[in-house]
Amino acid sequence: MRYTIKSIAILILGLFLLLIPRDASAAVPTKRILVLFPYESNMPGFLNLDNGFRSVLSASKDYQFELYLECMDLTRFPDERYYEKLMDLYHEKYSNPKMDLIVANLRPSLDFLERYGPESLRQVPVILSEQDPRLLGAPLEVPVAAVVTDVLDVEGTLALAMRLHPDVRNVFVVTGASQFDRSLEGMARERFRNFESRVEFHYLSGLPMEELIQRASQLPEHSLLFYMSVFKDGNGKAFKSPDVLALIAEEANAPIYSVAESYIGSGIVGGHVLSHTAHGARVAGVALRILRGEKPGHVESSDGSGIQYVFDARWLKRWGISKEKLPPGSIVRYREFSLWETYRWQILGIAAILFIQAFLISALIVSLRKQRLADRALREAELKYRTVADFTHDWEYWSAPDGRLLYNSPSCERITGYSSRHFMEDPSLFGRILDPEDHAIWEEHVRANPLEHPFRTIQLRIRTPDGSVRWIEHVCRLVTDERGEFLGIRASNRDITDRKNAELEAQQHREALAHVTRTVTIGELATSLAHEINQPLTAILCNAGAAQRFLSANPPDLDEVRKILSDIIQDDKRASEVIQGIRNLVKKEPSRRETVRLNEAVQETLALVRTASPLEETSLVTELDSRQPAVLGDRIQLQQVLLNLVLNAAAAMKDTPQKSRQLVITTVVQDSHSVMVSVRDSGTGIDKDFMDRLFEPFCTKKVDGLGMGLSISRSIIKAHGGTIGARNNPEGGATFYFILPMDI
């Protein structure tokens, strides 16, 4: 039993240990990287590069890294025996364990590795890191995994210096005597050729340190110094380049510019400088790609993201350069401590918060006071407006965006027979009490977008509970708040039953009067119409007698009889058409709307009056638009207007010599929406004093006239949505015209 319990405990412990997550680092492979640097380890530029390199590698989750850093100090110890001893040391250190990657910083590191490197390092992939592709020099004799370069923007920095010192005449370029110094000098001479027409260049190259400092302190006016590097002076003495820059800056009588961020703080004003930290990060990125098995491009050039405008505030002040003249986005370091400069935004933020708090407290006090006043005013206004709305004669309501009724006035019961409660409980009741013939009008009205049509008016019929029909005029308006938010529809319904009945009665009276007028007009044309009918009747009689004679012949001439019968049929149709035209004009029917082709209406009207006595010896001319204009209206009423205008024109020409009597009827499409019909005569014209009263009832100069023709004509045209008018012609006579909307 005891052994069983012990076994179970061991099993549980084992399972527990299996469930404990193992250290993630145990599953991640380790990579060893050897970093070579040809100079001293405490060079600021290399320290920044190393920081950028390590920060990227430490963020990688794919590997653990063991970094081995070797600063070879080749400048201070340029001895062949030193080189050999150094490589013997590296062979001992790095034969085991084997390196996975070598990073050679600057071309001298690669040259040293190529010449003296032990066999244990020759099979390891190498990345060459260089500040500028123009410093690579001669083609590489050993294969490398990748070359990572950045840019030393000497042209951009010099252009910047010349903008900040527009009166500069001389540029003194400072370089040392080491191989690297000479490489930078060669690059500077090449890149500054484009500026030689603007300034004069002087190269302070490979000078002893004392002479270099002395020359820098005695520069002519309107000069500046461009510092490249000094790792060795003319006497062969090795230096740290930033230290030499600091010595020169103390004595120089001109501002100094350069292209490396590591020189900021050592004496330069600034420049468009290379960030060694960013360059180191790029090298680390390429290293990770190679370790993963990728093959990057042989030369990884910079995209310029590691270059930025950086300046030293102390030297800006020393040379009187305003910060406003610096390029946008410039970084200024070593500013003098100023409470305002250092904590400006914090101070402004605290002040803003205090001000806002004070303002909010004051605003809250004022708001509360205004709110109390507003609440009281609102209650008074609500009482006043509800009193007005509740006792208004019209039926008022307000519907929400979802159709609910927010308010409905008691007047609805007087108009509809239903109480306000019925509508509040059932908003759809309004649609149900509508006359079935008006449902389409209401549906179209409801579907219209209220935002596009904020104010609308329609007329509808409703049926009350007792079955009677009442007319209402519905007017509604869009309701919005001060922000334009849709709050619903405000509507007013007015009972217009009496007005509609009066309008209907007036319409019936107008139609009756128009019928009387047509009848009178036909009476005036009775003689001419009798003549128009008598002609085909006489022809029928003569043709019938002739037919009898042809039938009495032996044998009967049947061909002639057939011709005579055909003529009789045509004459009969002609008489029938005249009679039908008269019947159409004189019969009394409700007004109806149909498509009326105006050219046909003109021809039919002229067919009735062409032989009338008022038009004897009158030249009738028609100028009808070939586009066959059509309108929507009552054909009989429009023919009545034409007939009235034609007879008036004929009466106006009774004193005109017969040869000069001409009546012209014209139809013309004015635009895409309207057509004009005109009747032009050559009579005496319209008296100016009579012009304004032409279309008034009982206004006439005819001895036997009623003065209703033109008044009725105006009513007919107005009912058709048109206008009627008259004018005197320049050459004599007058023109009466009316304009109607086209049936499109």
Salt bridges, closest charged atoms under 4 A:
GLU40 OE1 - ARG76 NH2 3.50
GLU40 OE1 - LYS240 NZ 3.98
ASP50 OD2 - ARG54 NE 2.73
ASP62 OD2 - ARG292 NE 3.11
GLU66 OE1 - ARG32 NE 3.27
GLU70 OE2 - LYS93 NZ 2.49
ASP73 OD2 - ARG76 NH2 2.64
GLU80 OE2 - ARG115 NH2 3.37
ASP111 OD1 - ARG107 NE 2.81
ASP132 OD2 - ARG134 NH2 2.71
ASP150 OD2 - HIS279 ND1 3.00
ASP150 OD2 - ARG282 NH1 3.67
ASP153 OD2 - HIS272 ND1 2.56
GLU155 OE2 - ARG134 NH1 3.53
GLU155 OE2 - ARG191 NE 2.53
ASP167 OD2 - HIS222 ND1 3.11
GLU185 OE2 - ARG189 NE 3.06
GLU190 OE2 - ARG191 NH1 3.69
GLU200 OE2 - HIS202 NE2 3.93
GLU261 OE2 - ARG333 NH2 2.61
GLU294 OE1 - ARG289 NE 3.61
GLU300 OE1 - ARG289 NH1 3.61
ASP312 OD2 - ARG314 NH2 2.92
GLU336 OE2 - LYS317 NZ 2.97
GLU341 OE1 - ARG344 NH2 3.15
ASP394 OD2 - ARG494 NH2 2.74
GLU396 OE1 - ARG490 NH1 2.87
ASP402 OD2 - ARG404 NE 2.76
GLU425 OE1 - ARG421 NH1 3.54
ASP426 OD2 - ARG432 NH2 2.71
ASP435 OD2 - ARG463 NH2 2.98
GLU437 OE1 - ARG461 NH2 3.09
ASP438 OD1 - ARG461 NH2 3.11
GLU473 OE2 - ARG499 NH2 3.31
ASP481 OD2 - ARG483 NH2 3.64
ASP495 OD2 - ARG470 NH2 2.62
GLU503 OE2 - ARG499 NE 3.71
GLU503 OE1 - LYS500 NZ 3.78
GLU505 OE2 - HIS509 NE2 3.94
GLU532 OE2 - ARG574 NH2 3.48
ASP559 OD1 - ARG562 NH1 2.91
GLU589 OE2 - LYS587 NZ 3.31
GLU604 OE1 - ARG635 NH1 3.34
ASP625 OD2 - ARG627 NH2 3.07
ASP687 OD2 - LYS701 NZ 3.39
